[in-house]
């Protein structure tokens, strides 16, 4: 039987509102997770370069464990098993709020921070070591040297790969549907279940993901043209 396309399903009415709601949750989930991922990744990167063995070994184990464990497994762990390791007060607070959203944020943050940490560490290693030596000889401690001299330069140089990590995180957020987060893919699946218009629902979701990816790629290109290229040309 010939399939009858009905694009009105995803361009107006309540099903359109479902998809818009899913886009909002996807953007919110991505923004919260990337902010936390960057902060955590920065800390792990500094720990990874520490001269204190136990701290450096912990950071190395963190990177190897979370970069080599599937994100879906981590998401299921934080959703189904986090209550076993988190304090009861934290569990109670999560349950009172949006537990599914919180579990997705935790999983995305920890997973992505491991990759961000390596990007930042690569940026730090690209800074001439003489700058650290000059900072230390001027009386700066290791932490102050990293905070005021090295990291600002390293982060600026690693913005393109960091934006790429944001792009990956945004796409990875679709896995949150598996634990009940009402993001874009979850809502597209809901539209398909209620209307049996799977082609239209998932085509709309695909176009939205493409649009968000183009925006992120455009920002990366703009940053490279306006900031990095002038720096390289000096």
C-alpha atoms as an extended CHARMM CRD file, in Angstrom:
* protein
*
       234  EXT
         1         1  UNK       CA              0.0000000000        0.0000000000        0.0000000000  PROA      1               0.0000000000
         2         2  UNK       CA              1.2700000000        3.4490000000       -0.9380000000  PROA      2               0.0000000000
         3         3  UNK       CA              2.4670000000        5.4960000000        2.0310000000  PROA      3               0.0000000000
         4         4  UNK       CA              0.6970000000        8.8270000000        2.4980000000  PROA      4               0.0000000000
         5         5  UNK       CA              3.0320000000       11.5430000000        3.7110000000  PROA      5               0.0000000000
         6         6  UNK       CA              1.5170000000       13.9740000000        6.1920000000  PROA      6               0.0000000000
         7         7  UNK       CA              4.0160000000       16.6850000000        7.0900000000  PROA      7               0.0000000000
         8         8  UNK       CA              1.3220000000       18.6350000000        8.9170000000  PROA      8               0.0000000000
         9         9  UNK       CA              1.8950000000       16.2410000000       11.8060000000  PROA      9               0.0000000000
        10        10  UNK       CA              5.2760000000       17.8490000000       12.5530000000  PROA      10              0.0000000000
        11        11  UNK       CA              4.6040000000       21.4090000000       11.3830000000  PROA      11              0.0000000000
        12        12  UNK       CA              1.6740000000       22.2960000000       13.6020000000  PROA      12              0.0000000000
        13        13  UNK       CA             -0.5770000000       21.1730000000       16.4110000000  PROA      13              0.0000000000
        14        14  UNK       CA              0.2790000000       19.3230000000       19.5860000000  PROA      14              0.0000000000
        15        15  UNK       CA              2.8050000000       16.9900000000       17.9740000000  PROA      15              0.0000000000
        16        16  UNK       CA              4.7720000000       19.9740000000       16.7380000000  PROA      16              0.0000000000
        17        17  UNK       CA              4.7010000000       21.3160000000       20.3000000000  PROA      17              0.0000000000
        18        18  UNK       CA              6.0520000000       17.9850000000       21.5360000000  PROA      18              0.0000000000
        19        19  UNK       CA              9.0070000000       18.2630000000       19.1660000000  PROA      19              0.0000000000
        20        20  UNK       CA              9.6570000000       21.8740000000       20.1790000000  PROA      20              0.0000000000
        21        21  UNK       CA              9.5980000000       20.7850000000       23.8100000000  PROA      21              0.0000000000
        22        22  UNK       CA             12.1090000000       18.0620000000       22.9510000000  PROA      22              0.0000000000
        23        23  UNK       CA             14.4070000000       20.5840000000       21.2820000000  PROA      23              0.0000000000
        24        24  UNK       CA             14.2870000000       22.7550000000       24.4090000000  PROA      24              0.0000000000
        25        25  UNK       CA             15.2240000000       19.8170000000       26.6430000000  PROA      25              0.0000000000
        26        26  UNK       CA             18.0250000000       18.7690000000       24.2670000000  PROA      26              0.0000000000
        27        27  UNK       CA             19.5120000000       22.2700000000       24.2550000000  PROA      27              0.0000000000
        28        28  UNK       CA             19.1610000000       22.5940000000       28.0360000000  PROA      28              0.0000000000
        29        29  UNK       CA             20.6750000000       19.1680000000       28.6430000000  PROA      29              0.0000000000
        30        30  UNK       CA             23.5620000000       19.9280000000       26.2850000000  PROA      30              0.0000000000
        31        31  UNK       CA             24.3450000000       23.3690000000       27.7120000000  PROA      31              0.0000000000
        32        32  UNK       CA             24.2870000000       22.2380000000       31.3450000000  PROA      32              0.0000000000
        33        33  UNK       CA             26.4000000000       19.1760000000       30.5790000000  PROA      33              0.0000000000
        34        34  UNK       CA             29.0240000000       20.9980000000       28.5070000000  PROA      34              0.0000000000
        35        35  UNK       CA             29.4650000000       23.6790000000       31.1880000000  PROA      35              0.0000000000
        36        36  UNK       CA             29.9880000000       21.0550000000       33.8800000000  PROA      36              0.0000000000
        37        37  UNK       CA             32.1230000000       18.9300000000       31.5510000000  PROA      37              0.0000000000
        38        38  UNK       CA             34.4480000000       21.8290000000       30.8610000000  PROA      38              0.0000000000
        39        39  UNK       CA             34.9400000000       22.6040000000       34.5590000000  PROA      39              0.0000000000
        40        40  UNK       CA             35.4840000000       18.9610000000       35.4730000000  PROA      40              0.0000000000
        41        41  UNK       CA             37.7140000000       18.3800000000       32.4620000000  PROA      41              0.0000000000
        42        42  UNK       CA             39.8420000000       21.3720000000       33.4510000000  PROA      42              0.0000000000
        43        43  UNK       CA             40.3460000000       19.9300000000       36.9330000000  PROA      43              0.0000000000
        44        44  UNK       CA             41.1760000000       16.4590000000       35.6050000000  PROA      44              0.0000000000
        45        45  UNK       CA             43.6400000000       17.9170000000       33.0840000000  PROA      45              0.0000000000
        46        46  UNK       CA             45.5090000000       19.7700000000       35.8380000000  PROA      46              0.0000000000
        47        47  UNK       CA             45.4960000000       16.6310000000       37.9880000000  PROA      47              0.0000000000
        48        48  UNK       CA             46.7970000000       14.5850000000       35.0540000000  PROA      48              0.0000000000
        49        49  UNK       CA             49.8230000000       16.9020000000       34.8080000000  PROA      49              0.0000000000
        50        50  UNK       CA             50.4630000000       16.9830000000       38.5420000000  PROA      50              0.0000000000
        51        51  UNK       CA             53.8910000000       16.0000000000       39.8240000000  PROA      51              0.0000000000
        52        52  UNK       CA             52.2510000000       14.2510000000       42.7810000000  PROA      52              0.0000000000
        53        53  UNK       CA             52.0250000000       10.5880000000       41.8020000000  PROA      53              0.0000000000
        54        54  UNK       CA             48.7010000000        9.5200000000       43.4060000000  PROA      54              0.0000000000
        55        55  UNK       CA             46.8770000000       12.5330000000       41.9440000000  PROA      55              0.0000000000
        56        56  UNK       CA             48.3240000000       11.9020000000       38.4960000000  PROA      56              0.0000000000
        57        57  UNK       CA             47.5030000000        8.1790000000       38.6780000000  PROA      57              0.0000000000
        58        58  UNK       CA             43.9270000000        8.8900000000       39.7540000000  PROA      58              0.0000000000
        59        59  UNK       CA             43.4420000000       11.2610000000       36.8150000000  PROA      59              0.0000000000
        60        60  UNK       CA             44.9800000000        8.7490000000       34.4140000000  PROA      60              0.0000000000
        61        61  UNK       CA             42.6630000000        6.0050000000       35.6960000000  PROA      61              0.0000000000
        62        62  UNK       CA             39.6770000000        8.3570000000       35.3780000000  PROA      62              0.0000000000
        63        63  UNK       CA             40.5250000000        9.1150000000       31.7610000000  PROA      63              0.0000000000
        64        64  UNK       CA             41.1210000000        5.5270000000       30.7670000000  PROA      64              0.0000000000
        65        65  UNK       CA             38.0110000000        4.2140000000       32.5280000000  PROA      65              0.0000000000
        66        66  UNK       CA             35.4560000000        6.7140000000       31.2930000000  PROA      66              0.0000000000
        67        67  UNK       CA             36.8410000000        7.1410000000       27.7580000000  PROA      67              0.0000000000
        68        68  UNK       CA             36.7850000000        3.3820000000       27.2100000000  PROA      68              0.0000000000
        69        69  UNK       CA             33.3540000000        2.6720000000       28.7000000000  PROA      69              0.0000000000
        70        70  UNK       CA             30.2670000000        3.0700000000       26.4710000000  PROA      70              0.0000000000
        71        71  UNK       CA             28.2120000000        6.1410000000       27.2990000000  PROA      71              0.0000000000
        72        72  UNK       CA             24.9980000000        4.1100000000       27.2920000000  PROA      72              0.0000000000
        73        73  UNK       CA             26.4120000000        1.8380000000       30.0060000000  PROA      73              0.0000000000
        74        74  UNK       CA             27.3630000000        4.8800000000       32.0790000000  PROA      74              0.0000000000
        75        75  UNK       CA             23.9070000000        6.3900000000       31.6240000000  PROA      75              0.0000000000
        76        76  UNK       CA             22.2230000000        3.1790000000       32.7980000000  PROA      76              0.0000000000
        77        77  UNK       CA             24.6180000000        3.0000000000       35.7350000000  PROA      77              0.0000000000
        78        78  UNK       CA             23.7990000000        6.5020000000       36.9980000000  PROA      78              0.0000000000
        79        79  UNK       CA             20.0850000000        5.9530000000       36.4650000000  PROA      79              0.0000000000
        80        80  UNK       CA             19.7370000000        2.4580000000       37.9130000000  PROA      80              0.0000000000
        81        81  UNK       CA             22.7220000000        2.1450000000       40.2320000000  PROA      81              0.0000000000
        82        82  UNK       CA             23.6900000000        5.5900000000       41.4970000000  PROA      82              0.0000000000
        83        83  UNK       CA             21.6380000000        5.2190000000       44.6780000000  PROA      83              0.0000000000
        84        84  UNK       CA             24.0930000000        2.5250000000       45.7660000000  PROA      84              0.0000000000
        85        85  UNK       CA             27.0910000000        4.8760000000       45.9000000000  PROA      85              0.0000000000
        86        86  UNK       CA             25.6360000000        8.3590000000       46.3850000000  PROA      86              0.0000000000
        87        87  UNK       CA             24.7600000000        9.6290000000       49.8840000000  PROA      87              0.0000000000
        88        88  UNK       CA             21.1150000000        9.2370000000       50.8440000000  PROA      88              0.0000000000
        89        89  UNK       CA             20.6670000000       13.0060000000       51.0820000000  PROA      89              0.0000000000
        90        90  UNK       CA             21.8530000000       13.3910000000       47.4930000000  PROA      90              0.0000000000
        91        91  UNK       CA             19.5360000000       10.6100000000       46.3230000000  PROA      91              0.0000000000
        92        92  UNK       CA             16.5810000000       12.2350000000       48.0910000000  PROA      92              0.0000000000
        93        93  UNK       CA             17.3950000000       15.5680000000       46.4530000000  PROA      93              0.0000000000
        94        94  UNK       CA             17.6480000000       13.9770000000       43.0040000000  PROA      94              0.0000000000
        95        95  UNK       CA             14.3710000000       12.0910000000       43.4150000000  PROA      95              0.0000000000
        96        96  UNK       CA             12.5570000000       15.2840000000       44.4170000000  PROA      96              0.0000000000
        97        97  UNK       CA             13.7680000000       16.9430000000       41.2320000000  PROA      97              0.0000000000
        98        98  UNK       CA             14.0130000000       15.5740000000       37.7130000000  PROA      98              0.0000000000
        99        99  UNK       CA             15.9910000000       12.4120000000       38.4260000000  PROA      99              0.0000000000
       100       100  UNK       CA             16.1210000000       11.2780000000       34.7950000000  PROA      100             0.0000000000
       101       101  UNK       CA             17.5050000000       14.6320000000       33.6690000000  PROA      101             0.0000000000
       102       102  UNK       CA             20.0410000000       14.6740000000       36.5300000000  PROA      102             0.0000000000
       103       103  UNK       CA             21.2440000000       11.1450000000       35.7230000000  PROA      103             0.0000000000
       104       104  UNK       CA             21.6990000000       12.0940000000       32.0700000000  PROA      104             0.0000000000
       105       105  UNK       CA             23.6470000000       15.2280000000       33.0300000000  PROA      105             0.0000000000
       106       106  UNK       CA             25.9360000000       13.2300000000       35.3310000000  PROA      106             0.0000000000
       107       107  UNK       CA             26.6260000000       10.5980000000       32.6730000000  PROA      107             0.0000000000
       108       108  UNK       CA             27.2110000000       13.1070000000       29.8700000000  PROA      108             0.0000000000
       109       109  UNK       CA             29.3640000000       15.3110000000       32.1070000000  PROA      109             0.0000000000
       110       110  UNK       CA             31.6570000000       12.5600000000       33.3320000000  PROA      110             0.0000000000
       111       111  UNK       CA             31.9720000000       10.9230000000       29.9160000000  PROA      111             0.0000000000
       112       112  UNK       CA             32.6580000000       14.1530000000       28.0140000000  PROA      112             0.0000000000
       113       113  UNK       CA             34.9750000000       15.6000000000       30.6800000000  PROA      113             0.0000000000
       114       114  UNK       CA             37.4080000000       12.7440000000       30.0550000000  PROA      114             0.0000000000
       115       115  UNK       CA             37.7840000000       13.8180000000       26.4220000000  PROA      115             0.0000000000
       116       116  UNK       CA             37.8640000000       17.5220000000       27.2630000000  PROA      116             0.0000000000
       117       117  UNK       CA             40.6460000000       16.8960000000       29.7890000000  PROA      117             0.0000000000
       118       118  UNK       CA             42.8090000000       15.3550000000       27.0900000000  PROA      118             0.0000000000
       119       119  UNK       CA             42.0970000000       18.2730000000       24.7340000000  PROA      119             0.0000000000
       120       120  UNK       CA             43.1260000000       20.7650000000       27.4050000000  PROA      120             0.0000000000
       121       121  UNK       CA             46.2270000000       18.7300000000       28.2750000000  PROA      121             0.0000000000
       122       122  UNK       CA             47.2290000000       18.7750000000       24.6070000000  PROA      122             0.0000000000
       123       123  UNK       CA             46.7520000000       22.5340000000       24.5980000000  PROA      123             0.0000000000
       124       124  UNK       CA             48.9420000000       22.9190000000       27.6820000000  PROA      124             0.0000000000
       125       125  UNK       CA             51.6690000000       20.7950000000       26.1080000000  PROA      125             0.0000000000
       126       126  UNK       CA             51.6600000000       23.1060000000       23.0720000000  PROA      126             0.0000000000
       127       127  UNK       CA             52.6280000000       26.0680000000       25.2760000000  PROA      127             0.0000000000
       128       128  UNK       CA             56.4230000000       26.5260000000       25.3640000000  PROA      128             0.0000000000
       129       129  UNK       CA             57.7730000000       25.1490000000       28.6320000000  PROA      129             0.0000000000
       130       130  UNK       CA             59.8450000000       28.3060000000       29.0440000000  PROA      130             0.0000000000
       131       131  UNK       CA             56.6590000000       30.1460000000       30.0240000000  PROA      131             0.0000000000
       132       132  UNK       CA             56.1430000000       27.8620000000       33.0000000000  PROA      132             0.0000000000
       133       133  UNK       CA             59.7860000000       28.2030000000       33.9400000000  PROA      133             0.0000000000
       134       134  UNK       CA             59.5720000000       32.0000000000       33.7190000000  PROA      134             0.0000000000
       135       135  UNK       CA             56.4270000000       32.0440000000       35.8580000000  PROA      135             0.0000000000
       136       136  UNK       CA             58.0190000000       29.8220000000       38.5040000000  PROA      136             0.0000000000
       137       137  UNK       CA             61.1930000000       31.9110000000       38.5400000000  PROA      137             0.0000000000
       138       138  UNK       CA             59.0380000000       34.9920000000       39.1060000000  PROA      138             0.0000000000
       139       139  UNK       CA             57.7090000000       33.4810000000       42.3330000000  PROA      139             0.0000000000
       140       140  UNK       CA             54.4770000000       31.9380000000       41.0770000000  PROA      140             0.0000000000
       141       141  UNK       CA             53.4780000000       28.5740000000       42.5080000000  PROA      141             0.0000000000
       142       142  UNK       CA             52.6200000000       25.7080000000       40.1600000000  PROA      142             0.0000000000
       143       143  UNK       CA             48.8780000000       26.2830000000       40.6380000000  PROA      143             0.0000000000
       144       144  UNK       CA             49.1460000000       30.0580000000       40.1430000000  PROA      144             0.0000000000
       145       145  UNK       CA             51.3220000000       29.5510000000       37.0710000000  PROA      145             0.0000000000
       146       146  UNK       CA             48.7440000000       27.2130000000       35.5720000000  PROA      146             0.0000000000
       147       147  UNK       CA             45.8330000000       29.4620000000       36.5270000000  PROA      147             0.0000000000
       148       148  UNK       CA             47.1680000000       32.8000000000       35.3040000000  PROA      148             0.0000000000
       149       149  UNK       CA             49.7220000000       31.9430000000       32.6130000000  PROA      149             0.0000000000
       150       150  UNK       CA             49.3420000000       28.5200000000       31.0450000000  PROA      150             0.0000000000
       151       151  UNK       CA             45.6480000000       27.5450000000       31.1560000000  PROA      151             0.0000000000
       152       152  UNK       CA             44.2450000000       30.7950000000       29.6650000000  PROA      152             0.0000000000
       153       153  UNK       CA             46.4500000000       30.2870000000       26.6060000000  PROA      153             0.0000000000
       154       154  UNK       CA             45.7960000000       26.5520000000       26.4070000000  PROA      154             0.0000000000
       155       155  UNK       CA             42.0210000000       26.9180000000       26.6420000000  PROA      155             0.0000000000
       156       156  UNK       CA             42.0170000000       29.5850000000       23.9370000000  PROA      156             0.0000000000
       157       157  UNK       CA             43.9410000000       27.2920000000       21.6100000000  PROA      157             0.0000000000
       158       158  UNK       CA             41.7190000000       24.2910000000       22.3470000000  PROA      158             0.0000000000
       159       159  UNK       CA             38.3980000000       26.0470000000       21.6770000000  PROA      159             0.0000000000
       160       160  UNK       CA             37.9230000000       24.2910000000       18.2790000000  PROA      160             0.0000000000
       161       161  UNK       CA             38.2710000000       20.7490000000       19.7110000000  PROA      161             0.0000000000
       162       162  UNK       CA             36.1880000000       21.8230000000       22.7110000000  PROA      162             0.0000000000
       163       163  UNK       CA             33.4270000000       22.9670000000       20.3820000000  PROA      163             0.0000000000
       164       164  UNK       CA             33.7290000000       19.6180000000       18.6300000000  PROA      164             0.0000000000
       165       165  UNK       CA             33.1980000000       17.9480000000       22.0140000000  PROA      165             0.0000000000
       166       166  UNK       CA             30.0700000000       20.0470000000       22.4650000000  PROA      166             0.0000000000
       167       167  UNK       CA             28.8870000000       18.8470000000       19.0760000000  PROA      167             0.0000000000
       168       168  UNK       CA             29.4730000000       15.2440000000       20.1330000000  PROA      168             0.0000000000
       169       169  UNK       CA             27.7550000000       15.8150000000       23.4590000000  PROA      169             0.0000000000
       170       170  UNK       CA             24.7180000000       17.3330000000       21.7640000000  PROA      170             0.0000000000
       171       171  UNK       CA             24.3880000000       14.2520000000       19.5560000000  PROA      171             0.0000000000
       172       172  UNK       CA             25.0990000000       11.9020000000       22.4590000000  PROA      172             0.0000000000
       173       173  UNK       CA             22.2690000000       13.5200000000       24.4170000000  PROA      173             0.0000000000
       174       174  UNK       CA             19.8730000000       11.4950000000       22.2600000000  PROA      174             0.0000000000
       175       175  UNK       CA             20.8270000000        8.4680000000       24.3850000000  PROA      175             0.0000000000
       176       176  UNK       CA             19.0360000000       10.1180000000       27.3010000000  PROA      176             0.0000000000
       177       177  UNK       CA             15.7670000000        8.9070000000       25.7940000000  PROA      177             0.0000000000
       178       178  UNK       CA             16.6670000000        5.4280000000       27.0590000000  PROA      178             0.0000000000
       179       179  UNK       CA             16.2310000000        6.5670000000       30.6720000000  PROA      179             0.0000000000
       180       180  UNK       CA             13.0800000000        8.6100000000       30.0630000000  PROA      180             0.0000000000
       181       181  UNK       CA             14.4220000000       12.1240000000       29.4270000000  PROA      181             0.0000000000
       182       182  UNK       CA             11.9230000000       13.8680000000       27.1670000000  PROA      182             0.0000000000
       183       183  UNK       CA             14.4950000000       15.2480000000       24.7310000000  PROA      183             0.0000000000
       184       184  UNK       CA             14.1550000000       15.4630000000       20.9640000000  PROA      184             0.0000000000
       185       185  UNK       CA             14.4930000000       11.7680000000       20.1090000000  PROA      185             0.0000000000
       186       186  UNK       CA             12.1370000000       10.8040000000       22.9320000000  PROA      186             0.0000000000
       187       187  UNK       CA              9.5010000000       13.1930000000       21.6070000000  PROA      187             0.0000000000
       188       188  UNK       CA             10.0080000000       12.0480000000       18.0320000000  PROA      188             0.0000000000
       189       189  UNK       CA              9.4410000000        8.4870000000       19.2060000000  PROA      189             0.0000000000
       190       190  UNK       CA              6.2870000000        9.6340000000       20.9940000000  PROA      190             0.0000000000
       191       191  UNK       CA              4.9830000000       11.2950000000       17.8490000000  PROA      191             0.0000000000
       192       192  UNK       CA              5.6590000000        8.1240000000       15.8840000000  PROA      192             0.0000000000
       193       193  UNK       CA              3.8370000000        6.0080000000       18.4880000000  PROA      193             0.0000000000
       194       194  UNK       CA              0.7350000000        8.1850000000       18.4400000000  PROA      194             0.0000000000
       195       195  UNK       CA              0.5270000000        8.9230000000       14.6970000000  PROA      195             0.0000000000
       196       196  UNK       CA              2.4370000000        6.0530000000       13.0250000000  PROA      196             0.0000000000
       197       197  UNK       CA              4.1990000000        8.7600000000       11.0250000000  PROA      197             0.0000000000
       198       198  UNK       CA              7.7130000000        7.6260000000       11.7880000000  PROA      198             0.0000000000
       199       199  UNK       CA              9.2500000000        8.9840000000        8.6010000000  PROA      199             0.0000000000
       200       200  UNK       CA              7.9540000000       12.4850000000        9.2540000000  PROA      200             0.0000000000
       201       201  UNK       CA              8.7850000000       12.4590000000       12.9690000000  PROA      201             0.0000000000
       202       202  UNK       CA             12.3450000000       11.2250000000       12.6180000000  PROA      202             0.0000000000
       203       203  UNK       CA             12.9830000000       13.3170000000        9.5160000000  PROA      203             0.0000000000
       204       204  UNK       CA             12.0670000000       16.4000000000       11.5540000000  PROA      204             0.0000000000
       205       205  UNK       CA             14.3800000000       15.2850000000       14.3610000000  PROA      205             0.0000000000
       206       206  UNK       CA             17.1860000000       14.6680000000       11.8710000000  PROA      206             0.0000000000
       207       207  UNK       CA             16.8140000000       18.1440000000       10.3780000000  PROA      207             0.0000000000
       208       208  UNK       CA             16.9030000000       19.7320000000       13.8310000000  PROA      208             0.0000000000
       209       209  UNK       CA             20.0920000000       17.8590000000       14.7350000000  PROA      209             0.0000000000
       210       210  UNK       CA             21.6320000000       18.9080000000       11.4130000000  PROA      210             0.0000000000
       211       211  UNK       CA             20.6730000000       22.5420000000       12.0390000000  PROA      211             0.0000000000
       212       212  UNK       CA             22.2190000000       22.5180000000       15.5220000000  PROA      212             0.0000000000
       213       213  UNK       CA             25.3510000000       20.8410000000       14.1480000000  PROA      213             0.0000000000
       214       214  UNK       CA             25.6930000000       23.4970000000       11.4360000000  PROA      214             0.0000000000
       215       215  UNK       CA             25.3370000000       26.2490000000       14.0430000000  PROA      215             0.0000000000
       216       216  UNK       CA             28.0830000000       24.7280000000       16.1970000000  PROA      216             0.0000000000
       217       217  UNK       CA             30.3470000000       24.1760000000       13.1710000000  PROA      217             0.0000000000
       218       218  UNK       CA             29.7130000000       27.7540000000       12.0740000000  PROA      218             0.0000000000
       219       219  UNK       CA             30.7140000000       29.0560000000       15.4860000000  PROA      219             0.0000000000
       220       220  UNK       CA             33.9160000000       27.0090000000       15.3360000000  PROA      220             0.0000000000
       221       221  UNK       CA             34.7600000000       28.3810000000       11.8840000000  PROA      221             0.0000000000
       222       222  UNK       CA             33.9890000000       31.9370000000       12.9890000000  PROA      222             0.0000000000
       223       223  UNK       CA             36.2040000000       31.5780000000       16.0520000000  PROA      223             0.0000000000
       224       224  UNK       CA             39.0600000000       30.2100000000       13.9590000000  PROA      224             0.0000000000
       225       225  UNK       CA             38.7630000000       33.0670000000       11.4600000000  PROA      225             0.0000000000
       226       226  UNK       CA             38.4220000000       35.8900000000       13.9850000000  PROA      226             0.0000000000
       227       227  UNK       CA             40.6550000000       34.6830000000       16.8300000000  PROA      227             0.0000000000
       228       228  UNK       CA             43.0170000000       31.8570000000       15.9530000000  PROA      228             0.0000000000
       229       229  UNK       CA             44.1560000000       32.9460000000       12.4900000000  PROA      229             0.0000000000
       230       230  UNK       CA             45.2000000000       36.4500000000       13.6890000000  PROA      230             0.0000000000
       231       231  UNK       CA             47.1390000000       34.7910000000       16.5280000000  PROA      231             0.0000000000
       232       232  UNK       CA             48.8730000000       32.3940000000       14.1400000000  PROA      232             0.0000000000
       233       233  UNK       CA             49.7020000000       35.2660000000       11.8180000000  PROA      233             0.0000000000
       234       234  UNK       CA             51.6600000000       37.1690000000       14.4500000000  PROA      234             0.0000000000
